[in-house]
Amino acid sequence: MSPLLGEGVGGGEFIMPMEPIYIILIVLAVALPIGLIIWLFLRAIRKINVPTQEELGERKGRYGENYIAVVLKKCMQKGDTLLNNVVLSDPRSTLSVEIDHVLLSRRGIFVVETKNRSGDIYGDDEAEQWTQYLGNGSIRHEFYSPVKQSIAHAKKVSYVTKCKAVFPLVVFAEGNTQHIVSDITFDPLGLRRFIQKQPNVLSEGELSAALTRLQDCMANSISAEEHRRNMRKKYGE
């Protein structure tokens, strides 16, 4: 007779109750593997590098800059030079600027600030702050004027290259410029058309000298990563 079987009334067999220790062992045998699987799963999830909002913004910004770099390449003529992510710093101070694109051409030096912001954008050449509306206007963000930012960068490039034919430009990669009132802000197609219609204003010698001065300054400037670290420290980001 099985150890778990007993003799019932009238000679019938009945199943004896299982000992509590056996129940506990069976529960543990089932629960422990399941618990281990859940623990490993949660541990794996914690190791996943979930990007922050800042990182997502940087990725979107880089995508927009890469797209506009392609647009600018289509504007180029023989002898032109396109420089992207140009960092210029003053070794005598901690001041530095990072410029999205600098196109050096006989048509002039074009300093391009790229923005890859969604939604409706409102701003003009005079306003210090521009406004971005998302979610049918329910979400509102303000950001520093890209026009004033580009003008400041253009002044720096003009100083470094000793060239006066420097043009500050702003482009919104998504083309959402319909609410912007600005003479120097474009969608990608408008940017390309503006640059291509400009006449030559620099000689080959002037262009070559400007490029050399700019590259020399870049070589003696801090790296782009160091510039970004400084900006995060400065603004507490």
Backbone bond lengths (Angstrom), bond angles and torsions (degrees), N, CA, C in turn:
res aa  C-N    CA-C-N  psi(-1)  N-CA   C-N-CA  omega(-1)  CA-C   N-CA-C  phi
1 M - - - 1.463 - - 1.525 109.00 -
2 S 1.335 113.73 140.41 1.463 118.51 179.61 1.510 110.25 -64.36
3 P 1.366 117.69 146.71 1.471 120.50 -179.93 1.506 112.70 -59.98
4 L 1.373 116.15 -23.83 1.453 118.99 -177.60 1.525 112.48 -92.28
5 L 1.318 114.89 -1.39 1.458 118.37 -178.17 1.511 110.27 -104.80
6 G 1.296 117.85 143.12 1.457 122.32 176.18 1.514 109.99 -129.74
7 E 1.296 115.91 173.66 1.453 120.05 -178.93 1.511 108.85 -97.88
8 G 1.331 116.46 122.29 1.446 121.29 -178.74 1.508 111.69 -89.49
9 V 1.323 114.12 -177.72 1.460 120.57 178.31 1.516 108.75 -62.84
10 G 1.334 117.96 135.95 1.454 121.90 179.94 1.499 112.49 77.49
11 G 1.324 116.40 15.98 1.453 119.18 176.42 1.510 114.24 84.86
12 G 1.361 119.19 -1.02 1.464 120.74 178.93 1.511 111.95 -75.46
13 E 1.296 116.05 155.45 1.457 119.76 179.88 1.516 110.36 -93.59
14 F 1.310 116.84 146.72 1.463 121.17 174.57 1.540 108.70 -135.15
15 I 1.336 115.37 156.47 1.469 121.05 -178.17 1.511 108.93 -86.42
16 M 1.324 115.34 125.05 1.456 120.57 179.56 1.534 109.78 -74.52
17 P 1.315 118.05 144.31 1.471 120.63 177.39 1.530 111.04 -58.32
18 M 1.341 114.90 141.12 1.468 119.90 179.67 1.517 109.90 -75.20
19 E 1.314 115.42 141.90 1.453 120.70 179.20 1.536 110.35 -62.92
20 P 1.338 119.65 141.67 1.480 122.18 179.85 1.524 113.15 -54.98
21 I 1.332 117.29 -34.86 1.454 119.56 -178.48 1.511 111.81 -64.02
22 Y 1.348 115.19 -35.68 1.467 119.10 177.91 1.523 110.98 -67.07
23 I 1.338 115.91 -38.86 1.474 119.56 178.82 1.518 110.51 -62.84
24 I 1.326 114.89 -42.91 1.462 119.40 -179.66 1.526 110.90 -62.75
25 L 1.321 116.28 -43.30 1.464 120.55 -179.53 1.524 111.66 -63.40
26 I 1.326 116.23 -39.72 1.463 119.49 179.54 1.525 110.58 -66.68
27 V 1.331 116.49 -43.33 1.472 120.55 178.67 1.519 110.81 -60.98
28 L 1.327 116.29 -43.66 1.465 119.81 179.26 1.524 111.29 -64.73
29 A 1.338 115.49 -39.61 1.463 119.35 -179.68 1.520 111.86 -62.06
30 V 1.313 116.27 -31.37 1.474 120.83 178.71 1.526 111.33 -85.40
31 A 1.344 115.66 -43.02 1.465 120.17 -172.75 1.522 113.31 -73.15
32 L 1.325 117.59 -38.08 1.467 119.88 -175.73 1.526 112.96 -61.40
33 P 1.341 120.09 -48.25 1.469 119.15 177.89 1.525 112.60 -61.31
34 I 1.355 115.15 -39.74 1.467 117.79 179.24 1.532 110.71 -65.21
35 G 1.330 115.58 -42.36 1.461 119.09 177.78 1.516 112.89 -62.53
36 L 1.349 115.22 -39.31 1.466 119.43 178.69 1.513 111.11 -64.17
37 I 1.323 117.00 -40.95 1.471 121.13 179.03 1.522 110.36 -63.12
38 I 1.345 116.26 -44.08 1.470 120.15 179.87 1.526 110.51 -64.09
39 W 1.326 117.29 -41.82 1.468 121.30 179.48 1.523 111.39 -62.61
40 L 1.334 116.58 -44.10 1.466 120.43 178.50 1.520 111.01 -63.93
41 F 1.337 116.08 -38.42 1.464 120.49 179.69 1.526 111.01 -64.59
42 L 1.340 116.33 -47.51 1.470 120.33 179.67 1.520 111.32 -64.41
43 R 1.317 116.72 -36.31 1.469 120.40 178.25 1.525 110.57 -65.34
44 A 1.329 115.95 -39.57 1.468 119.62 179.48 1.519 110.85 -66.06
45 I 1.358 116.18 -38.31 1.456 119.96 179.40 1.524 110.66 -63.61
46 R 1.343 116.49 -41.61 1.477 120.01 -179.63 1.516 111.85 -63.00
47 K 1.332 116.95 -27.70 1.459 119.73 -178.69 1.523 112.52 -79.58
48 I 1.334 116.29 -15.36 1.458 119.07 179.19 1.525 109.14 -68.36
49 N 1.326 116.45 130.77 1.461 121.12 -177.86 1.528 109.34 -83.95
50 V 1.313 116.40 92.78 1.456 120.88 179.29 1.529 108.50 -77.67
51 P 1.327 118.21 120.67 1.466 119.97 -176.73 1.519 112.22 -67.15
52 T 1.327 115.82 143.68 1.455 121.47 175.62 1.521 109.19 -80.11
53 Q 1.332 115.77 170.46 1.460 119.81 177.30 1.522 111.05 -61.56
54 E 1.335 116.09 -36.61 1.462 119.92 178.43 1.524 110.87 -63.51
55 E 1.351 116.24 -43.44 1.456 120.60 179.48 1.521 111.48 -65.53
56 L 1.323 116.57 -39.64 1.461 119.67 177.32 1.522 110.82 -63.41
57 G 1.345 115.99 -39.99 1.462 119.85 177.28 1.514 112.00 -63.57
58 E 1.337 116.36 -40.20 1.461 120.17 178.95 1.523 110.97 -65.22
59 R 1.340 116.61 -39.54 1.462 119.93 178.88 1.528 111.01 -63.59
60 K 1.322 115.76 -43.85 1.453 119.69 178.74 1.517 110.75 -64.30
61 G 1.335 116.12 -40.03 1.463 119.73 177.80 1.510 112.09 -62.01
62 R 1.346 116.98 -42.51 1.466 120.56 179.10 1.525 111.05 -64.74
63 Y 1.334 116.22 -37.89 1.470 119.41 177.64 1.526 110.21 -61.42
64 G 1.335 116.05 -45.34 1.458 119.68 178.75 1.516 112.36 -62.52
65 E 1.329 116.56 -41.31 1.468 120.46 179.13 1.522 111.27 -64.35
66 N 1.327 116.91 -40.71 1.466 120.04 178.47 1.528 111.10 -63.21
67 Y 1.318 115.61 -39.53 1.470 120.21 179.17 1.525 110.51 -64.87
68 I 1.325 117.25 -45.61 1.466 120.10 -178.67 1.539 110.50 -68.86
69 A 1.318 117.80 -30.49 1.471 119.99 175.05 1.524 110.29 -60.01
70 V 1.323 116.86 -39.37 1.468 121.09 177.19 1.528 110.08 -65.73
71 V 1.339 116.97 -41.99 1.470 121.03 178.18 1.524 110.49 -60.50
72 L 1.335 116.74 -44.29 1.467 120.82 -178.58 1.530 111.71 -65.69
73 K 1.328 116.39 -35.14 1.466 119.09 178.10 1.524 111.04 -60.91
74 K 1.330 116.29 -32.44 1.462 120.59 179.33 1.526 111.88 -73.34
75 C 1.335 116.92 -14.90 1.472 121.65 178.30 1.522 111.88 -86.93
76 M 1.315 116.52 -13.71 1.460 120.14 -168.65 1.526 112.27 -75.34
77 Q 1.324 112.91 146.27 1.453 120.49 171.96 1.530 108.07 -118.82
78 K 1.312 116.47 174.76 1.460 120.79 -176.29 1.533 110.94 -57.51
79 G 1.338 115.73 129.94 1.460 121.22 179.03 1.511 114.03 94.88
80 D 1.345 117.69 -6.47 1.466 120.90 179.05 1.532 110.85 -77.62
81 T 1.313 115.85 155.75 1.469 122.18 176.43 1.520 109.26 -133.55
82 L 1.333 116.22 130.85 1.457 121.03 177.33 1.523 109.23 -111.85
83 L 1.328 116.16 124.91 1.463 122.45 177.06 1.523 108.46 -116.76
84 N 1.330 116.16 131.98 1.461 121.40 -178.94 1.528 110.43 -114.97
85 N 1.338 115.36 148.48 1.469 121.69 179.59 1.532 111.23 52.63
86 V 1.298 115.05 57.19 1.461 122.48 -177.66 1.527 109.70 -84.57
87 V 1.328 116.60 120.08 1.467 121.36 177.11 1.520 108.71 -106.42
88 L 1.313 115.54 126.20 1.464 121.65 177.85 1.522 107.59 -123.39
89 S 1.315 116.16 125.17 1.469 119.85 -179.43 1.520 109.73 -132.63
90 D 1.310 113.87 159.71 1.464 121.77 177.97 1.518 107.84 -102.22
91 P 1.338 118.48 115.75 1.469 119.76 -178.06 1.524 113.73 -62.52
92 R 1.320 117.00 -16.28 1.467 120.27 -179.67 1.522 112.66 -85.87
93 S 1.341 116.95 -5.29 1.459 120.34 -179.41 1.525 109.28 -149.55
94 T 1.322 115.61 -178.20 1.472 120.33 178.52 1.525 111.32 -95.03
95 L 1.321 116.79 7.34 1.461 120.36 -178.26 1.521 110.21 -74.28
96 S 1.329 115.84 136.23 1.463 121.11 176.89 1.516 109.07 -155.03
97 V 1.319 115.86 156.71 1.465 121.47 176.28 1.522 108.22 -132.92
98 E 1.321 115.28 148.68 1.462 120.77 173.50 1.520 107.97 -118.74
99 I 1.312 115.88 123.45 1.463 122.00 -176.21 1.522 108.54 -109.32
100 D 1.326 116.15 130.29 1.467 119.74 -175.88 1.525 112.29 -60.73
101 H 1.350 116.33 -49.80 1.472 119.47 -177.72 1.529 109.77 -147.32
102 V 1.317 114.64 141.25 1.468 121.07 170.84 1.526 107.00 -129.94
103 L 1.314 115.44 115.44 1.468 121.00 177.80 1.525 108.32 -104.02
104 L 1.326 116.01 114.36 1.461 121.19 179.24 1.521 108.82 -98.55
105 S 1.330 115.33 121.11 1.462 121.29 -174.92 1.517 109.43 -145.34
106 R 1.310 116.49 161.33 1.457 119.06 173.48 1.530 110.61 -64.41
107 R 1.315 117.03 -16.69 1.463 121.49 176.24 1.523 111.04 -79.50
108 G 1.335 116.75 -7.39 1.453 121.42 -179.80 1.515 110.44 130.57
109 I 1.316 114.98 179.79 1.471 120.71 177.29 1.527 106.99 -107.48
110 F 1.326 115.47 118.66 1.460 121.25 -175.79 1.528 109.42 -104.36
111 V 1.320 114.83 118.29 1.460 121.70 -179.82 1.525 107.16 -101.89
112 V 1.326 116.03 112.24 1.467 120.79 -168.79 1.531 110.88 -112.64
113 E 1.308 114.98 123.82 1.459 122.72 173.80 1.527 108.33 -100.56
114 T 1.323 117.16 120.56 1.461 121.74 -177.76 1.523 110.65 -102.03
115 K 1.335 115.78 133.63 1.461 121.70 174.31 1.525 108.07 -123.11
116 N 1.327 115.52 135.95 1.463 120.52 178.33 1.520 109.07 -123.11
117 R 1.324 115.53 61.33 1.461 122.68 -178.49 1.521 110.22 -103.19
118 S 1.324 115.96 138.18 1.456 121.54 178.84 1.525 110.44 -87.20
119 G 1.322 115.26 176.65 1.454 120.62 174.30 1.518 113.50 81.91
120 D 1.321 114.91 -162.59 1.465 121.88 179.18 1.521 109.27 -95.35
121 I 1.328 115.87 127.75 1.466 121.90 -177.87 1.524 109.25 -111.49
122 Y 1.324 115.84 129.72 1.458 121.08 178.18 1.527 108.86 -120.93
123 G 1.338 115.30 132.70 1.460 119.99 178.14 1.513 110.30 178.47
124 D 1.311 115.60 168.64 1.469 121.06 176.11 1.519 108.71 -148.20
125 D 1.319 115.96 178.09 1.463 120.65 -174.70 1.520 113.26 -67.39
126 E 1.322 118.47 -20.20 1.456 121.22 -175.91 1.529 113.43 -96.27
127 A 1.318 117.61 -27.36 1.465 121.27 -173.48 1.524 111.71 -68.78
128 E 1.330 116.35 137.44 1.459 121.30 176.30 1.528 111.47 -74.91
129 Q 1.330 115.44 -35.48 1.456 121.17 -178.71 1.525 109.62 -119.24
130 W 1.334 115.15 136.55 1.456 121.24 173.86 1.524 107.95 -106.24
131 T 1.336 115.75 164.83 1.464 120.18 -174.47 1.524 110.78 -126.88
132 Q 1.323 114.45 137.57 1.464 122.64 176.37 1.523 108.54 -115.76
133 Y 1.338 115.84 128.77 1.461 121.36 177.38 1.526 109.24 -113.82
134 L 1.331 115.11 131.17 1.457 121.74 178.38 1.523 109.47 -125.62
135 G 1.337 116.45 164.31 1.464 120.17 176.12 1.515 112.66 59.85
136 N 1.338 117.01 49.78 1.472 121.93 -179.25 1.527 112.44 56.81
137 G 1.331 114.96 32.75 1.462 119.93 176.75 1.500 115.51 91.03
138 S 1.337 117.66 -1.68 1.461 120.32 -176.94 1.524 112.82 -77.75
139 I 1.331 116.80 -19.98 1.465 121.82 179.97 1.527 108.31 -117.47
140 R 1.322 115.65 130.33 1.466 120.50 -174.63 1.523 110.10 -128.98
141 H 1.340 115.48 130.01 1.462 121.04 176.16 1.523 108.99 -129.25
142 E 1.332 115.49 142.54 1.459 120.24 173.33 1.520 109.21 -109.74
143 F 1.323 116.68 145.35 1.458 120.99 177.66 1.524 108.94 -145.67
144 Y 1.329 114.77 156.35 1.466 120.47 -175.72 1.527 110.47 -64.14
145 S 1.310 115.85 142.05 1.458 122.02 -176.67 1.536 111.87 -54.63
146 P 1.335 117.84 119.28 1.471 119.39 176.41 1.522 112.38 -68.09
147 V 1.338 116.86 -22.77 1.465 120.12 176.56 1.524 109.98 -66.44
148 K 1.322 116.53 -48.76 1.466 119.40 179.66 1.529 110.59 -66.46
149 Q 1.325 116.06 -33.76 1.459 120.52 176.73 1.526 110.40 -63.52
150 S 1.324 116.92 -45.74 1.460 121.06 -178.99 1.528 111.59 -67.61
151 I 1.329 116.59 -37.03 1.466 120.38 178.25 1.530 110.14 -63.19
152 A 1.332 116.34 -42.96 1.470 120.27 178.52 1.528 110.57 -62.69
153 H 1.326 116.88 -41.72 1.464 120.48 178.34 1.527 111.08 -64.77
154 A 1.332 116.14 -39.64 1.465 120.17 -179.92 1.528 111.31 -64.23
155 K 1.335 116.51 -37.67 1.469 119.90 177.61 1.530 110.58 -63.87
156 K 1.329 116.00 -39.05 1.464 120.30 177.97 1.524 110.36 -64.35
157 V 1.323 117.08 -44.62 1.469 120.92 179.79 1.527 110.53 -64.82
158 S 1.315 116.39 -39.83 1.465 120.13 178.72 1.528 111.04 -62.73
159 Y 1.333 115.94 -40.82 1.466 120.66 178.81 1.529 111.27 -64.79
160 V 1.335 115.79 -43.74 1.466 120.27 -177.47 1.523 111.41 -68.92
161 T 1.331 116.59 -43.46 1.475 120.38 -175.08 1.521 113.03 -85.59
162 K 1.344 116.55 -12.32 1.470 122.01 -175.85 1.532 110.51 58.96
163 C 1.325 114.52 36.26 1.465 121.51 -178.35 1.526 108.74 -121.71
164 K 1.329 116.16 136.14 1.463 120.41 -179.98 1.525 112.98 -92.14
165 A 1.317 117.20 -18.68 1.467 120.75 -177.69 1.531 110.21 -85.06
166 V 1.335 115.31 63.14 1.466 122.00 -178.41 1.525 107.66 -117.15
167 F 1.326 116.44 126.89 1.452 121.77 -174.26 1.536 111.65 -116.24
168 P 1.346 117.91 116.95 1.471 119.89 174.55 1.525 109.86 -77.82
169 L 1.319 116.73 134.90 1.464 121.83 -179.81 1.528 109.42 -138.55
170 V 1.328 115.83 151.08 1.463 122.49 176.51 1.522 107.66 -127.34
171 V 1.325 116.29 138.55 1.468 120.13 177.53 1.523 108.86 -135.16
172 F 1.328 116.23 135.36 1.459 122.20 173.53 1.522 107.89 -100.13
173 A 1.320 115.51 115.56 1.462 121.30 -172.76 1.523 112.58 -60.03
174 E 1.342 117.47 -31.78 1.461 120.41 -179.61 1.527 112.63 -84.21
175 G 1.329 116.85 -2.73 1.462 120.06 176.42 1.513 115.14 75.25
176 N 1.323 118.61 10.98 1.467 122.34 -176.35 1.525 111.54 -86.57
177 T 1.314 115.93 68.06 1.467 121.98 -176.03 1.529 112.93 -110.21
178 Q 1.331 117.15 9.47 1.471 119.80 -172.30 1.522 113.90 -65.06
179 H 1.329 118.16 -22.73 1.468 120.53 -179.88 1.533 112.11 -103.60
180 I 1.318 117.42 9.13 1.463 121.80 -177.96 1.520 109.76 -99.17
181 V 1.330 115.94 131.79 1.468 121.40 177.73 1.524 107.58 -109.36
182 S 1.315 116.15 96.88 1.467 120.46 -174.89 1.515 110.04 -156.57
183 D 1.325 115.04 139.49 1.468 120.09 178.39 1.519 112.86 -80.45
184 I 1.332 117.35 -14.73 1.465 118.85 -175.04 1.530 112.79 -122.87
185 T 1.339 116.50 16.96 1.465 120.66 178.99 1.519 109.50 -113.06
186 F 1.347 116.09 132.14 1.454 120.53 -172.19 1.524 111.70 -137.45
187 D 1.336 114.67 163.05 1.462 120.15 162.64 1.529 106.29 -86.09
188 P 1.328 120.05 171.35 1.478 120.68 -174.72 1.530 113.87 -56.05
189 L 1.329 117.08 -42.93 1.473 119.44 -179.60 1.515 110.90 -67.26
190 G 1.341 117.21 -40.75 1.461 120.88 178.57 1.516 111.65 -63.60
191 L 1.325 116.96 -37.67 1.466 120.92 177.26 1.521 110.70 -61.10
192 R 1.312 115.23 -47.60 1.470 120.09 -179.21 1.526 111.01 -61.11
193 R 1.317 117.09 -44.05 1.473 120.71 -179.15 1.524 110.96 -65.28
194 F 1.342 116.59 -40.32 1.466 119.84 -179.11 1.525 110.98 -61.59
195 I 1.320 116.66 -48.14 1.464 120.24 -177.19 1.528 110.70 -65.81
196 Q 1.306 117.44 -43.00 1.462 120.61 -174.86 1.522 112.88 -67.74
197 K 1.319 118.00 -23.86 1.470 119.36 -178.23 1.532 112.65 -89.77
198 Q 1.339 117.78 -2.85 1.459 120.06 -179.46 1.535 110.63 -74.89
199 P 1.321 117.53 139.92 1.473 120.66 178.03 1.529 110.83 -79.24
200 N 1.317 116.42 161.27 1.466 120.60 175.38 1.528 109.68 -68.38
201 V 1.320 115.93 132.06 1.462 120.39 -179.91 1.529 111.78 -127.86
202 L 1.339 117.59 -9.07 1.455 121.55 -179.45 1.527 110.04 -118.77
203 S 1.314 114.96 142.30 1.460 119.38 173.24 1.523 109.36 -77.29
204 E 1.311 117.33 166.76 1.461 120.49 177.57 1.521 111.25 -61.42
205 G 1.334 116.32 -37.74 1.461 120.52 178.87 1.516 111.92 -65.75
206 E 1.332 116.99 -43.23 1.470 120.81 179.01 1.528 111.14 -64.36
207 L 1.323 115.48 -39.14 1.462 120.06 179.64 1.526 110.87 -66.57
208 S 1.313 116.07 -43.19 1.462 120.63 179.86 1.529 111.24 -63.79
209 A 1.337 116.37 -42.16 1.461 120.40 179.74 1.529 110.93 -65.17
210 A 1.328 117.14 -40.04 1.459 121.18 179.28 1.526 110.74 -64.58
211 L 1.323 116.66 -42.01 1.464 120.97 179.33 1.525 110.67 -63.37
212 T 1.315 117.04 -43.06 1.466 120.88 -179.85 1.522 111.21 -62.44
213 R 1.323 117.17 -44.66 1.468 120.73 -180.00 1.529 110.77 -63.65
214 L 1.325 116.29 -41.29 1.463 119.69 -179.38 1.525 111.16 -66.47
215 Q 1.327 116.98 -43.56 1.466 120.63 179.66 1.525 111.25 -66.03
216 D 1.324 117.35 -35.90 1.468 120.27 176.95 1.524 111.00 -63.59
217 C 1.332 115.83 -41.68 1.465 119.78 178.91 1.519 110.59 -66.06
218 M 1.330 117.13 -40.62 1.468 121.39 178.48 1.526 111.01 -62.27
219 A 1.332 116.04 -40.16 1.461 120.46 -178.49 1.524 112.03 -64.48
220 N 1.333 116.71 -28.62 1.461 121.25 -178.50 1.527 112.99 -100.32
221 S 1.330 116.26 9.70 1.464 121.10 -179.65 1.520 110.16 -97.96
222 I 1.323 115.56 167.26 1.454 120.58 176.50 1.529 109.46 -71.18
223 S 1.332 116.01 167.21 1.458 120.55 179.87 1.526 110.51 -76.21
224 A 1.330 115.10 163.91 1.466 119.92 178.22 1.527 111.05 -62.53
225 E 1.331 116.76 -39.27 1.455 120.64 -179.72 1.524 110.94 -65.38
226 E 1.338 116.57 -40.77 1.466 119.80 178.65 1.528 110.63 -65.96
227 H 1.326 116.06 -39.17 1.463 119.89 177.30 1.527 110.35 -59.88
228 R 1.343 117.24 -43.98 1.463 120.74 -178.67 1.520 111.63 -66.99
229 R 1.329 116.32 -37.26 1.467 119.40 176.52 1.524 110.47 -62.58
230 N 1.334 115.72 -41.77 1.467 119.93 179.04 1.521 110.95 -62.93
231 M 1.344 116.44 -39.63 1.446 120.20 179.77 1.530 111.52 -65.79
232 R 1.336 115.95 -40.14 1.466 119.19 178.52 1.518 111.14 -64.35
233 K 1.343 116.26 -39.34 1.464 119.92 177.86 1.524 110.91 -67.23
234 K 1.317 115.93 -40.84 1.469 120.78 -176.03 1.515 111.74 -66.37
235 Y 1.342 116.14 -41.57 1.453 120.23 -176.11 1.517 113.75 -102.80
236 G 1.356 115.65 5.71 1.445 119.47 175.75 1.500 114.36 68.40
237 E 1.316 117.31 30.69 1.464 121.09 -178.77 1.518 109.82 -92.52
